[in-house]
């Protein structure tokens, strides 16, 4: 007996084939909204035209051509009947004139030689096939036709008892030759409809593109200028929702900045009083230890405030990246480290200068803390600015490279500032980079330590 797996295997194979088929179709489909909208409009038109053209060719052309071919064959049959059953002059001029005046046919009588061999059939053989069937049915004599040689005429030769009747008929007498007008009108109307659809869809897509650009600009931390809700009602609702979200975020940042400014002022005031009171107490080992603790508290407070403050509503402006990297190099060299800088590409990017400098400076400080050689390199592309900071220190284990970006996370559990710091350096750096719409990733450095890769959109 067949198992359940054997029974269901063909069904699963069929579903997999069907799934692969639709995946292939989906991969060929356009990805943009404008192209997809055009496809939704064009595809039904093309299908409709194909069906109409097929029905028209099969019905109209075939029926009209059959009726015309039947009429021409009847006229030729009448000429043959008159030729064989009624008196005629020696050169048959009366019959020739009768065919030309009454039937529109040009006839002549040739010697009773064998008919020419059959010529090649045309690719579109509706006329050839229909006319042959009518001659066979109505006349029933050996014949030869040529529907290819002369574009405007159809030549027919019919073998009689004592002659060969040659007939030249206009193609329009036996064939629906004006059908192309219908196709021209159909294609022309479709092109006009397509042009209207393109113009209409372009105007409908433009507000969506502007909304996407505004959202991307705001995500990079830049000002959104000259943006107003436009387009269809749904697009306007999305734009209004974006503007409301933007106002809420800006209001939240402003409130946070104001609150932190007040907290920072109050705490600094208290720490300043501590320092003054300790200075008035004189010199002793205990006083020096307390002064060191106060200095450490002030340093930690500054870092906490820097992390919580973020960009503080700083405005974006052009930044000279090579000059900024040279400044970071000089800071590293002043602290006794070997540092090198390289840069390629357009030197200027639009960013928040102090926020960008704070993020990169924290990465350089982290490299200087754990290594004695620092390498800084930058590349400006069409879409991204990439800055790489490397050191020859001990590095960070791969499983901890994401955890080190968490606030207050330190590889060294010591609370001593000089050994472990506050655990906010990398968190501040990533926060500064992400406020520009970028990110930081960590990897192994060729120098043997840690490589920090910063990618910022430009």
C-alpha positions in Angstrom: 0.0 0.0 0.0 1.2 3.5 -0.8 2.1 5.6 2.2 0.6 9.1 2.9 3.9 10.7 1.9 3.8 8.9 -1.5 0.3 10.2 -2.1 1.0 13.8 -1.1 4.3 14.0 -2.9 2.9 14.9 -6.4 0.6 17.5 -4.8 3.6 19.1 -3.0 5.6 19.0 -6.3 2.8 20.7 -8.1 2.6 23.4 -5.5 6.3 24.0 -5.6 6.3 24.3 -9.4 3.4 26.7 -9.2 5.2 28.7 -6.5 8.4 28.9 -8.6 6.4 30.0 -11.6 4.8 32.9 -9.7 8.2 33.8 -8.2 9.6 34.0 -11.7 6.7 36.2 -12.8 7.1 38.4 -9.8 10.8 38.9 -10.5 10.0 40.1 -14.0 7.3 42.6 -12.8 8.3 46.3 -12.4 9.1 47.4 -8.9 8.1 51.1 -9.1 4.6 52.3 -8.5 4.5 54.4 -11.7 5.5 51.4 -13.8 3.0 49.1 -12.0 0.2 51.6 -12.5 1.0 51.9 -16.2 1.0 48.1 -16.4 -2.5 47.9 -14.8 -3.8 50.3 -17.4 -1.9 48.9 -20.4 -2.4 45.2 -19.9 -6.2 45.3 -20.1 -6.0 47.5 -23.2 -3.5 45.1 -24.9 -5.7 42.1 -24.1 -8.8 43.8 -25.3 -7.1 44.9 -28.5 -5.8 41.4 -29.1 -9.2 39.8 -28.7 -10.9 42.5 -30.9 -8.2 42.1 -33.6 -8.6 38.3 -33.5 -12.4 38.4 -33.8 -12.1 41.1 -36.5 -9.7 39.1 -38.6 -11.5 35.8 -38.1 -15.0 37.2 -38.6 -14.8 40.4 -40.6 -11.9 39.7 -43.0 -13.0 36.1 -43.6 -16.6 36.8 -44.2 -16.1 39.9 -46.3 -13.3 38.3 -48.3 -15.5 35.2 -48.9 -18.3 37.3 -50.2 -16.1 39.4 -52.5 -14.3 36.3 -53.8 -17.7 34.6 -54.4 -18.9 37.6 -56.4 -15.7 37.8 -58.6 -15.9 34.0 -59.2 -19.6 34.4 -60.3 -18.6 37.1 -62.7 -15.8 34.9 -64.2 -18.3 32.1 -64.5 -20.7 34.3 -66.3 -18.0 35.3 -68.8 -17.1 31.6 -69.4 -20.8 30.8 -69.9 -21.2 33.6 -72.5 -17.9 32.5 -74.2 -19.0 28.9 -74.5 -22.8 29.2 -75.3 -23.3 32.5 -77.2 -22.0 33.7 -80.6 -19.0 35.9 -80.4 -16.8 37.9 -82.7 -13.5 36.6 -84.0 -11.2 38.5 -81.5 -13.7 38.4 -78.6 -13.6 42.2 -78.2 -17.2 42.4 -77.4 -16.7 40.0 -74.5 -13.6 41.9 -73.4 -15.4 45.2 -73.4 -18.4 43.7 -71.6 -16.1 42.3 -68.8 -14.3 45.7 -68.4 -17.5 47.9 -68.4 -19.9 45.8 -66.4 -17.6 43.7 -64.2 -14.4 45.8 -63.9 -12.3 42.8 -65.0 -9.5 42.8 -67.5 -9.7 39.6 -69.6 -7.8 38.0 -72.5 -7.8 34.7 -74.2 -4.5 32.9 -74.5 -3.5 29.8 -76.5 -4.5 26.5 -74.9 -1.0 25.9 -73.4 -0.5 24.2 -70.1 -1.0 26.3 -67.0 2.1 27.7 -65.2 3.3 25.7 -62.2 1.9 26.7 -58.8 3.8 29.6 -57.2 4.7 30.1 -53.6 1.8 30.7 -51.2 1.8 34.0 -49.4 2.3 34.1 -45.6 -1.2 35.5 -45.0 -3.1 33.3 -47.5 -6.7 34.2 -46.7 -7.4 35.6 -50.2 -5.5 32.8 -52.0 -7.3 30.1 -50.0 -10.8 31.7 -50.2 -10.6 32.5 -54.0 -9.3 29.0 -54.8 -12.2 27.4 -52.9 -14.7 29.5 -54.8 -13.3 28.8 -58.2 -13.2 25.1 -57.4 -16.8 25.1 -56.2 -18.4 27.3 -58.9 -16.3 26.7 -62.0 -14.7 23.3 -61.4 -12.0 23.7 -64.1 -8.2 23.6 -63.9 -7.0 27.0 -62.8 -4.0 29.0 -61.7 -4.0 32.1 -59.5 -1.3 34.6 -58.5 -2.1 36.8 -55.5 1.5 37.8 -54.8 3.1 39.0 -58.1 1.3 42.3 -58.5 0.3 44.0 -55.3 -2.9 45.7 -56.6 -4.0 43.0 -59.0 -5.0 39.3 -58.8 -4.3 37.2 -61.8 -6.5 34.2 -62.6 -6.0 31.7 -65.4 -8.7 29.1 -66.2 -8.2 26.4 -68.7 -11.1 26.1 -71.2 -11.6 23.7 -74.0 -9.9 25.7 -76.7 -8.2 28.5 -74.8 -6.9 29.8 -71.5 -8.9 32.6 -70.0 -6.7 35.1 -68.2 -8.4 37.5 -65.8 -6.9 40.5 -64.0 -9.1 41.7 -61.1 -8.3 44.5 -58.6 -7.4 43.1 -55.2 -10.1 45.2 -53.6 -12.7 43.4 -55.7 -11.9 40.1 -54.0 -10.3 41.1 -50.7 -11.3 43.4 -47.7 -8.3 45.7 -48.2 -9.5 48.6 -46.2 -9.5 46.7 -42.9 -6.2 48.4 -41.9 -8.1 51.6 -41.2 -9.8 49.9 -38.2 -6.5 48.7 -36.8 -5.0 52.2 -37.3 -7.8 53.8 -35.4 -7.6 51.2 -32.7 -3.9 51.6 -32.2 -4.1 55.4 -32.5 -6.8 55.5 -29.8 -4.8 53.3 -27.6 -1.7 55.5 -27.9 -3.7 58.6 -27.1 -5.2 56.8 -24.0 -1.7 55.7 -23.0 -0.4 59.3 -23.3 -3.2 60.6 -21.1 -2.6 57.8 -18.6 1.1 58.6 -18.4 0.5 62.3 -17.9 -2.2 61.6 -15.3 -0.2 59.0 -13.4 2.9 61.2 -13.4 1.0 63.9 -11.7 -0.4 61.4 -9.1 3.0 59.8 -8.4 4.9 63.1 -8.0 3.3 64.0 -4.5 4.2 60.5 -3.3 7.8 60.9 -4.4 7.9 64.3 -2.7 6.6 62.8 0.5 9.3 60.0 0.3 12.0 62.6 -0.3 10.8 64.7 2.7 10.7 61.6 5.0 14.2 60.6 3.8 15.5 64.2 4.4 14.0 64.3 7.9 15.4 60.9 8.6 18.9 62.2 7.8 18.4 65.0 10.4 18.0 67.8 7.9 15.4 70.5 7.6 12.4 69.7 5.4 11.7 72.9 3.4 8.9 73.8 1.0 6.9 70.6 1.6 3.2 70.9 1.4 0.5 68.2 1.2 -0.5 67.7 -2.5 -2.1 65.1 -4.7 -5.0 62.8 -4.0 -6.9 62.7 -0.7 -5.1 59.6 0.5 -1.7 61.1 -0.3 -2.6 64.3 1.4 -3.6 62.4 4.5 -0.3 60.6 4.6 1.6 63.9 4.1 -0.4 65.5 7.0 0.3 62.5 9.2 4.0 62.9 8.4 4.0 66.6 9.2 2.2 66.0 12.5 4.7 63.2 13.3 7.6 65.6 12.5 6.1 68.3 14.8 5.7 65.8 17.6 9.3 64.6 17.3 10.7 68.2 17.1 8.6 69.2 20.2 9.8 66.1 22.1 13.4 66.9 21.2 12.9 70.6 22.3 11.4 69.6 25.6 14.1 67.1 26.3 16.8 69.6 25.4 15.2 72.2 27.7 14.9 69.7 30.6 18.5 68.5 30.2 19.8 72.1 30.1 18.1 72.7 33.4 19.4 69.5 35.0 22.9 70.1 33.6 22.9 73.6 35.1 21.8 72.5 38.5 24.2 69.6 38.7 27.2 71.7 37.5 26.3 74.3 40.1 26.4 71.7 42.9 29.7 70.3 41.6 31.2 73.8 41.4 30.3 74.4 45.1 31.9 71.0 46.0 35.1 72.1 44.3 35.1 75.5 46.0 34.5 74.0 49.4 37.2 71.4 48.9 39.6 74.1 47.8 39.0 76.0 51.1 39.7 72.9 53.2 43.4 72.9 52.3 45.7 70.1 51.1 45.6 66.6 52.5 45.4 63.1 51.0 41.7 62.9 51.8 41.0 66.2 50.1 42.9 65.1 47.0 40.9 61.9 46.8 37.6 63.8 47.2 38.7 66.3 44.6 39.5 63.4 42.2 36.0 61.9 42.9 34.4 65.2 42.1 36.4 65.6 38.8 35.3 62.0 37.9 31.7 62.9 38.7 31.9 66.0 36.5 33.4 64.0 33.6 30.7 61.3 33.9 28.1 64.0 34.0 29.4 65.5 30.8 29.3 62.2 29.0 25.8 61.4 30.3 24.5 64.8 29.2 26.2 64.4 25.8 24.5 61.0 25.3 21.1 62.2 26.5 21.3 65.5 24.6 22.0 64.0 21.2 22.2 66.5 18.4 20.3 69.2 20.5 18.5 70.5 17.4 21.7 71.3 15.5 21.1 72.4 11.9 22.7 70.7 9.0 25.3 72.5 6.8 28.2 71.7 4.5 31.0 69.9 6.2 34.6 69.6 4.9 35.2 66.0 5.6 39.0 65.9 4.9 39.6 68.8 7.3 37.5 67.1 9.9 39.5 63.9 9.6 42.8 65.8 9.8 41.5 67.4 13.0 40.9 63.9 14.4 44.3 62.8 13.3 45.9 65.8 15.1 44.0 65.0 18.3 45.2 61.4 18.2 48.8 62.5 17.6 48.7 64.9 20.5 47.8 62.1 22.8 51.0 60.2 21.7 49.5 57.9 19.1 50.6 57.2 15.5 47.8 58.2 13.1 47.3 58.3 9.4 44.5 59.8 7.2 43.4 59.1 3.6 40.4 60.4 1.7 39.0 60.2 -1.8 35.9 61.7 -3.5 33.9 64.9 -3.1 35.2 66.6 0.1 31.9 68.3 1.2 28.8 66.6 2.7 25.7 68.1 4.3 25.6 67.1 8.0 25.4 68.4 11.5 29.1 69.5 12.1 29.3 69.1 15.9 27.2 65.9 16.0 29.3 64.3 13.3 32.5 65.4 14.9 31.4 64.0 18.3 30.5 60.6 16.8 33.8 60.2 14.9 35.9 61.7 17.8 34.4 59.1 20.2 35.5 56.3 17.7 39.0 57.7 17.5 39.2 58.1 21.2 38.1 54.5 21.6 40.8 53.4 19.1 43.5 55.5 21.0 42.4 54.0 24.3 43.1 50.4 23.3 45.9 50.8 20.6 48.9 52.9 19.8 48.3 53.1 16.0 45.2 54.6 14.4 44.3 54.6 10.7 41.5 56.9 9.4 40.2 56.6 5.9 37.2 58.1 4.1 35.5 57.5 0.7 32.7 59.7 -0.7 30.5 57.9 -3.2 27.3 58.9 -5.0 25.0 57.7 -2.2 27.1 57.2 0.9 30.1 58.6 2.8 32.1 55.8 4.4 34.6 56.5 7.2 36.8 53.7 8.5 38.7 53.9 11.8 41.1 51.1 12.7 43.5 50.4 15.5 46.0 47.7 16.5 44.5 47.0 19.9 43.0 43.8 21.3 39.8 44.2 19.4 36.3 43.1 20.4 35.0 39.5 20.3 32.5 39.0 17.4 29.7 38.0 19.8 30.0 41.3 21.7 30.3 43.7 18.9 26.6 44.7 19.0 26.5 44.7 22.8 29.2 47.3 23.2 26.9 49.9 21.6 24.5 49.6 24.5 24.6 52.5 27.0 26.8 51.9 30.1 28.0 48.6 28.7 31.8 48.1 29.2 34.0 45.2 28.4 36.0 46.2 31.6 33.7 45.8 34.6 35.9 48.2 36.6 34.3 51.5 37.6 37.6 53.2 37.3 37.2 55.9 34.7 40.8 55.6 33.4 40.5 51.8 32.8 36.9 51.3 31.8 35.3 54.7 31.2 31.6 55.3 31.5 30.5 52.9 28.7 28.9 55.7 26.7 31.5 56.4 24.0 30.3 53.9 21.4 26.6 54.6 22.3 27.1 58.3 21.7 29.0 57.6 18.5 26.2 55.4 17.1 23.5 57.8 18.3 25.3 60.7 16.4 25.6 58.6 13.2 22.1 57.4 13.3 20.8 60.9 13.7 22.1 61.4 10.2 20.4 58.3 8.8 23.6 56.2 8.9 25.0 53.4 11.1 28.2 52.0 12.5 29.4 48.4 12.2 32.4 46.7 13.8 34.7 44.1 12.3 38.3 42.9 12.4 41.1 45.3 11.3 44.1 44.3 9.2 46.1 46.1 11.9 45.1 43.3 14.3 42.6 45.3 16.3 39.1 46.7 15.7 37.7 48.3 12.5 34.7 50.7 12.9 32.9 51.4 9.6 30.7 54.5 9.5 28.3 54.9 6.6 26.4 58.2 6.2 23.9 59.0 3.4 24.9 62.1 1.4 
